[in-house]
Amino acid sequence: MEIESAPTEKRYEKPEGERRGLLIVNTGDGKGKSTAAFGLALRAFGRTHVHGKLVKIFQFMKVPSARFGEHRMFEQLGIPIEGLGDGFSWKSQDLEHSAQLARDGWEKARVAIMSGDYFMVTLDELTYPLIYGWLPLEGVLQTLRDRPQHTHVVITGRRCPEEIIELADTVSEIKLVKHAFKAGIPAQRGIED
């Protein structure tokens, strides 16, 4: 490790632009895309709920009955989180049914985004229904372009379509360096559930 000097001067000038809703994308093959989005949802909720602004999370691959750690905590805090899918595609008994769930779920998410009622809407794992061809990309892009000016949207998932990346204000690519699962260690409750 190389030691460096701590900065003693500000490294940037404060932007002069207007404050507005951002489109934020967490993509890549590394672990932590949803976790980062959930942290952002918590930050937004903590900052805005006292002013009546709302945060909503849609999970495109999780089942509506999912009870993972994030579901339990968001429910306790009063942050709505909704599973829209039927789980991993390789476990699906009917991929056309999975596709229909994605389309129905997108309609719910689209209505929430366009309502103007939400400060932030998180679309967890949205990239999968897009890259599987279950959702038409153009409709998603149109909603993202036309959303109310104050509404932030956060999208997670691997292989985010380039058209969304181009439209986004902030994109983080989370790179896989090393993963315990590849070393034969099973998923850990509370870490990967």
C-alpha positions as CSV (number, residue, x, y, z in Angstrom):
1,M,0.0,0.0,0.0
2,E,1.2,3.4,-0.9
3,I,0.6,6.2,1.7
4,E,-0.6,9.5,0.3
5,S,-1.0,12.9,1.8
6,A,-4.6,13.9,2.9
7,P,-5.9,16.8,0.8
8,T,-5.7,20.2,2.4
9,E,-7.7,22.0,-0.3
10,K,-11.2,21.3,-1.7
11,R,-10.8,19.3,-4.9
12,Y,-13.9,20.6,-6.6
13,E,-16.0,23.6,-7.1
14,K,-19.7,23.5,-6.0
15,P,-21.9,23.0,-9.1
16,E,-24.2,25.9,-10.0
17,G,-27.0,23.8,-11.7
18,E,-30.5,23.2,-10.4
19,R,-31.5,20.6,-8.0
20,R,-33.7,17.9,-9.6
21,G,-34.5,14.2,-9.5
22,L,-31.6,12.0,-10.6
23,L,-31.5,8.8,-12.5
24,I,-29.0,6.6,-10.7
25,V,-27.8,3.1,-11.9
26,N,-25.9,0.5,-9.9
27,T,-24.7,-2.2,-12.4
28,G,-21.9,-4.7,-12.8
29,D,-21.0,-8.2,-11.8
30,G,-20.0,-7.4,-8.2
31,K,-22.0,-7.8,-5.0
32,G,-23.6,-4.8,-3.5
33,K,-25.8,-3.2,-6.2
34,S,-29.1,-3.6,-4.3
35,T,-27.4,-3.0,-1.0
36,A,-26.2,0.4,-2.2
37,A,-29.6,1.2,-3.5
38,F,-31.2,0.2,-0.2
39,G,-28.7,2.4,1.7
40,L,-29.7,5.3,-0.6
41,A,-33.4,4.6,0.0
42,L,-32.7,4.8,3.8
43,R,-30.8,8.0,3.4
44,A,-33.6,9.5,1.4
45,F,-36.2,8.4,3.8
46,G,-34.3,9.7,6.8
47,R,-33.9,13.1,5.2
48,T,-37.3,13.5,3.6
49,H,-40.0,11.6,5.5
50,V,-40.5,14.3,8.0
51,H,-41.5,16.6,5.1
52,G,-44.1,14.0,3.9
53,K,-42.0,12.9,0.9
54,L,-42.2,9.2,0.1
55,V,-39.7,6.4,-0.9
56,K,-40.9,3.2,-2.6
57,I,-38.9,0.1,-3.5
58,F,-40.0,-2.4,-6.2
59,Q,-38.1,-5.7,-6.6
60,F,-38.6,-7.2,-10.0
61,M,-37.3,-10.7,-9.3
62,K,-38.4,-11.2,-5.7
63,V,-41.8,-12.8,-4.9
64,P,-44.4,-10.7,-3.2
65,S,-44.2,-12.9,-0.1
66,A,-40.4,-12.5,0.3
67,R,-39.3,-11.9,3.9
68,F,-35.6,-11.2,3.6
69,G,-33.8,-8.9,6.0
70,E,-34.5,-5.8,4.0
71,H,-38.2,-6.5,3.9
72,R,-38.4,-6.8,7.7
73,M,-36.5,-3.6,8.3
74,F,-38.2,-1.5,5.6
75,E,-41.6,-2.6,6.9
76,Q,-40.7,-1.6,10.4
77,L,-39.6,1.9,9.2
78,G,-42.6,2.3,7.0
79,I,-40.8,2.2,3.7
80,P,-42.9,0.2,1.2
81,I,-41.1,-2.6,-0.6
82,E,-42.9,-4.8,-3.1
83,G,-41.8,-8.0,-4.7
84,L,-43.1,-8.1,-8.3
85,G,-41.7,-11.4,-9.6
86,D,-41.6,-15.1,-9.0
87,G,-38.0,-15.6,-8.1
88,F,-35.0,-16.6,-10.1
89,S,-35.8,-17.3,-13.7
90,W,-34.2,-20.8,-13.5
91,K,-36.7,-21.7,-10.8
92,S,-39.7,-20.5,-12.8
93,Q,-42.2,-23.1,-13.8
94,D,-43.5,-20.8,-16.6
95,L,-41.3,-18.1,-18.1
96,E,-44.2,-16.5,-19.9
97,H,-45.9,-16.1,-16.5
98,S,-42.6,-14.5,-15.2
99,A,-42.7,-12.1,-18.2
100,Q,-46.3,-11.2,-17.5
101,L,-45.4,-10.5,-13.8
102,A,-42.6,-8.2,-15.0
103,R,-45.0,-6.3,-17.3
104,D,-47.6,-6.0,-14.5
105,G,-44.9,-4.9,-12.1
106,W,-43.6,-2.3,-14.5
107,E,-47.0,-0.8,-14.8
108,K,-47.2,-0.4,-11.0
109,A,-43.7,1.1,-10.9
110,R,-44.5,3.4,-13.8
111,V,-47.6,4.7,-12.1
112,A,-45.6,5.3,-8.9
113,I,-42.9,7.2,-10.8
114,M,-45.3,9.3,-12.8
115,S,-47.6,10.1,-9.9
116,G,-45.1,12.7,-8.5
117,D,-45.9,11.4,-5.0
118,Y,-42.4,9.9,-4.5
119,F,-39.1,11.5,-3.7
120,M,-37.4,8.3,-4.7
121,V,-38.5,5.1,-6.5
122,T,-36.0,2.2,-6.5
123,L,-36.3,-0.4,-9.3
124,D,-34.3,-3.3,-7.9
125,E,-33.2,-5.8,-10.5
126,L,-35.1,-4.0,-13.3
127,T,-32.3,-4.9,-15.8
128,Y,-33.2,-8.6,-15.8
129,P,-36.7,-8.2,-17.3
130,L,-35.2,-5.8,-19.8
131,I,-32.4,-8.0,-21.0
132,Y,-34.7,-11.1,-21.0
133,G,-37.0,-9.2,-23.4
134,W,-39.9,-9.3,-20.9
135,L,-40.2,-5.5,-20.9
136,P,-39.9,-3.2,-23.9
137,L,-37.0,-0.9,-23.3
138,E,-38.5,2.1,-25.1
139,G,-41.4,2.3,-22.7
140,V,-39.0,2.3,-19.7
141,L,-36.9,5.0,-21.3
142,Q,-39.9,7.1,-22.0
143,T,-41.0,6.9,-18.4
144,L,-37.6,7.8,-17.2
145,R,-37.4,10.8,-19.5
146,D,-41.0,12.0,-18.7
147,R,-40.9,11.5,-14.9
148,P,-41.7,14.5,-12.6
149,Q,-38.7,16.7,-12.3
150,H,-38.3,16.1,-8.5
151,T,-38.5,12.3,-8.7
152,H,-35.3,10.3,-8.2
153,V,-35.1,6.8,-9.7
154,V,-32.6,4.2,-8.8
155,I,-32.1,1.1,-11.0
156,T,-30.1,-2.0,-10.1
157,G,-29.0,-5.1,-11.9
158,R,-26.3,-6.6,-14.1
159,R,-25.8,-5.7,-17.8
160,C,-27.8,-2.5,-17.7
161,P,-28.8,-1.5,-21.2
162,E,-26.5,1.1,-22.7
163,E,-29.5,3.3,-23.5
164,I,-30.3,3.6,-19.8
165,I,-26.7,4.2,-18.9
166,E,-26.6,7.1,-21.4
167,L,-29.7,8.6,-19.9
168,A,-28.6,8.3,-16.3
169,D,-27.1,11.0,-14.2
170,T,-25.0,8.8,-12.1
171,V,-23.8,5.2,-12.9
172,S,-21.7,3.0,-10.7
173,E,-20.3,-0.2,-12.0
174,I,-19.7,-2.6,-9.2
175,K,-16.8,-4.9,-10.2
176,L,-16.4,-8.5,-8.9
177,V,-12.9,-8.9,-7.5
178,K,-13.6,-11.9,-5.3
179,H,-16.7,-13.7,-4.0
180,A,-17.0,-16.3,-1.2
181,F,-19.5,-18.4,-3.2
182,K,-16.8,-19.1,-5.8
183,A,-14.6,-20.4,-3.0
184,G,-17.4,-22.9,-2.0
185,I,-18.8,-20.9,0.8
186,P,-22.7,-20.9,0.7
187,A,-24.8,-17.8,0.9
188,Q,-24.9,-16.3,4.4
189,R,-28.2,-15.3,6.0
190,G,-28.2,-11.5,6.6
191,I,-25.5,-11.0,4.0
192,E,-26.9,-12.4,0.8
193,D,-30.6,-13.1,1.5
